[in-house]
Amino acid sequence: MNAGLLKGSCHCGAVKFEIRTPLLPATRCNCSLCRRKGALMTAAFAADDLTIVSGKEALTLYQFNTGVAKHFFCKHCGIYPFHQTRKDPGLWRANIGCLEGVDPYALEFSVSDGQSLSVVEDA
C-alpha cells in the first residue's frame, strides 16, 4: 500500500495533523500503556512525514519506563493522536482512529511485543 497523505484530528478538533504513511501494516502494542489506550496504529513513518496543522499548544506529552517513547495526547479531550517510538526514536506512529475516512475496525493488524521492552515491573 502506497504512502498517501492522511488527515487526522483529536476528538475535540483542537489538534489537527497530516501524515504521509501507508496504513498497513497496522499494529497494536501489548505494553502497559498501549493495552490500556487500545489504539490501532499506522505503519511507522519518519518525523518529517508528520505535520501538526494546528493545536500544537493543545498537545501534552506522556513518557514512562525508559522515557524514550513520546506519547502525545490532546489536553482537552484526552485522545492520543500519535507517538514517537521507543525502538527507533526517529520513527512515529499515528492512531488510525483519528484519521479521516478510515475505519480502524475494517483493517487487519498484528500485535507488537512492546511488553518485552519494559525495564521495570509492568503496571
NORGI-V658875 format. One record per pair of residues at least 12 apart in sequence whose ideal C-beta (glycine too) atoms are under 8 Angstrom apart, sorted by the first residue. I is the first residue (numbers start at 1). J is the second residue. D is the distance in whole Angstrom. If there is no record, write none. Layout:
# NORGI-V658875
i=(I | I)
j=(J | J)
d=(D | D)
This chain:
# NORGI-V658875
i=(1 | 1 | 1 | 2 | 3 | 3 | 3 | 3 | 3 | 4 | 4 | 5 | 5 | 5 | 6 | 6 | 6 | 6 | 6 | 6 | 6 | 6 | 6 | 6 | 7 | 7 | 7 | 8 | 8 | 8 | 8 | 8 | 8 | 9 | 9 | 9 | 10 | 10 | 10 | 10 | 10 | 10 | 10 | 10 | 11 | 11 | 11 | 11 | 12 | 12 | 12 | 12 | 14 | 14 | 14 | 14 | 14 | 14 | 15 | 15 | 15 | 15 | 15 | 15 | 15 | 15 | 15 | 16 | 16 | 16 | 16 | 17 | 17 | 17 | 17 | 17 | 17 | 17 | 18 | 18 | 18 | 19 | 19 | 19 | 19 | 19 | 19 | 19 | 19 | 19 | 20 | 20 | 21 | 21 | 21 | 21 | 21 | 21 | 22 | 22 | 23 | 23 | 23 | 23 | 23 | 23 | 24 | 24 | 24 | 25 | 25 | 25 | 26 | 26 | 26 | 26 | 26 | 26 | 26 | 26 | 26 | 26 | 27 | 27 | 27 | 27 | 27 | 27 | 27 | 27 | 28 | 28 | 28 | 28 | 28 | 28 | 29 | 29 | 29 | 29 | 29 | 30 | 30 | 30 | 30 | 30 | 31 | 31 | 31 | 31 | 32 | 32 | 32 | 32 | 32 | 33 | 33 | 33 | 34 | 37 | 39 | 39 | 39 | 39 | 40 | 40 | 40 | 40 | 40 | 40 | 41 | 41 | 41 | 41 | 42 | 42 | 42 | 42 | 43 | 44 | 44 | 44 | 44 | 44 | 45 | 45 | 45 | 45 | 46 | 46 | 46 | 47 | 47 | 47 | 47 | 49 | 50 | 50 | 50 | 55 | 58 | 58 | 58 | 59 | 59 | 59 | 59 | 59 | 60 | 60 | 60 | 60 | 61 | 64 | 65 | 65 | 65 | 65 | 66 | 66 | 66 | 68 | 68 | 69 | 69 | 69 | 69 | 69 | 70 | 70 | 71 | 79 | 79 | 80 | 81 | 81 | 81 | 82 | 82 | 82 | 86 | 86 | 87)
j=(22 | 23 | 24 | 22 | 20 | 21 | 22 | 45 | 49 | 20 | 22 | 18 | 19 | 20 | 18 | 19 | 20 | 21 | 23 | 42 | 94 | 99 | 100 | 102 | 53 | 99 | 100 | 81 | 94 | 95 | 98 | 99 | 100 | 81 | 98 | 100 | 55 | 58 | 74 | 76 | 77 | 79 | 81 | 98 | 74 | 77 | 78 | 79 | 74 | 76 | 77 | 79 | 54 | 55 | 58 | 74 | 76 | 77 | 52 | 54 | 55 | 56 | 58 | 59 | 74 | 79 | 81 | 52 | 53 | 54 | 55 | 50 | 51 | 52 | 53 | 81 | 82 | 94 | 50 | 51 | 53 | 42 | 45 | 49 | 50 | 51 | 82 | 92 | 94 | 99 | 45 | 49 | 42 | 43 | 44 | 45 | 49 | 94 | 42 | 43 | 42 | 43 | 96 | 99 | 102 | 107 | 43 | 107 | 108 | 43 | 109 | 110 | 40 | 41 | 42 | 43 | 96 | 104 | 107 | 108 | 109 | 110 | 40 | 41 | 43 | 93 | 109 | 110 | 111 | 112 | 40 | 41 | 109 | 110 | 111 | 112 | 41 | 111 | 112 | 113 | 114 | 111 | 112 | 113 | 114 | 115 | 114 | 115 | 117 | 118 | 64 | 115 | 118 | 122 | 123 | 62 | 64 | 71 | 114 | 80 | 80 | 95 | 96 | 97 | 95 | 96 | 97 | 104 | 107 | 109 | 93 | 94 | 95 | 96 | 93 | 94 | 96 | 99 | 93 | 85 | 88 | 91 | 92 | 93 | 91 | 92 | 93 | 94 | 90 | 91 | 92 | 84 | 90 | 91 | 92 | 92 | 82 | 92 | 94 | 74 | 74 | 75 | 76 | 72 | 73 | 74 | 75 | 81 | 72 | 73 | 74 | 75 | 73 | 123 | 117 | 118 | 119 | 120 | 86 | 117 | 119 | 86 | 89 | 83 | 84 | 85 | 86 | 89 | 83 | 84 | 83 | 95 | 98 | 95 | 94 | 95 | 98 | 94 | 95 | 98 | 114 | 117 | 117)
d=(4 | 6 | 5 | 6 | 5 | 5 | 5 | 7 | 7 | 7 | 8 | 6 | 8 | 5 | 7 | 5 | 7 | 7 | 8 | 8 | 8 | 5 | 7 | 7 | 8 | 7 | 5 | 6 | 6 | 8 | 4 | 4 | 6 | 7 | 6 | 8 | 7 | 8 | 4 | 8 | 5 | 4 | 5 | 7 | 7 | 4 | 8 | 5 | 6 | 5 | 4 | 8 | 8 | 5 | 4 | 6 | 5 | 7 | 7 | 7 | 4 | 8 | 5 | 6 | 5 | 8 | 6 | 8 | 4 | 5 | 6 | 6 | 6 | 5 | 6 | 6 | 7 | 8 | 8 | 5 | 6 | 7 | 6 | 6 | 5 | 8 | 7 | 8 | 5 | 8 | 7 | 4 | 5 | 6 | 8 | 4 | 6 | 7 | 8 | 5 | 6 | 7 | 6 | 8 | 7 | 7 | 6 | 7 | 8 | 6 | 7 | 6 | 5 | 7 | 7 | 7 | 6 | 8 | 5 | 7 | 4 | 8 | 7 | 5 | 8 | 7 | 6 | 6 | 7 | 5 | 6 | 7 | 6 | 8 | 5 | 7 | 7 | 7 | 5 | 8 | 4 | 6 | 7 | 6 | 6 | 5 | 3 | 5 | 7 | 7 | 8 | 7 | 7 | 5 | 4 | 8 | 6 | 7 | 6 | 6 | 6 | 4 | 7 | 6 | 7 | 5 | 6 | 5 | 7 | 6 | 4 | 7 | 6 | 7 | 5 | 5 | 6 | 8 | 8 | 6 | 7 | 4 | 7 | 6 | 7 | 6 | 7 | 8 | 7 | 7 | 7 | 7 | 6 | 8 | 6 | 8 | 6 | 6 | 7 | 7 | 5 | 6 | 6 | 5 | 7 | 7 | 7 | 8 | 7 | 5 | 8 | 4 | 8 | 8 | 8 | 6 | 6 | 6 | 7 | 8 | 6 | 5 | 6 | 6 | 6 | 6 | 4 | 8 | 6 | 4 | 4 | 7 | 7 | 5 | 6 | 6 | 5 | 4 | 7 | 8 | 7 | 6 | 7)
